[in-house]
Amino acid sequence: MPNPIDVHQGPTYMVWVDSSKKIATSTKITNALTHFRRKHRCDPVEIIVHESVLGTKSEVPLRAERFVNQNYFYLPIPDT
């Protein structure tokens, strides 16, 4: 079994899910940012989103990844 100190761990994410069809994607991103800021008292460096969301305006840079489902928003939590 590997030594836990030697095992590399990747970043931790807060995942925001909003499948409401009545809310615009930009509002979903704003809601995710508001919650993240309230909880972690800082801004995320980026938001990882589905490819279809890339054209949406956001205060924080968006990065598309294929593994992300629509209506899911991954916000990396800073190391503490």
MOFEN-V415615 format. One record per helix or strand of 2 or more residues. SS is the DSSP state (h for helix, s for strand). FROM is the first residue (numbers start at 1). TO is the last residue. If there is no record, write none. Layout:
SS,FROM,TO
SS,FROM,TO
This chain:
s,12,17
h,25,40
s,47,49
h,51,53
s,62,64
s,72,77
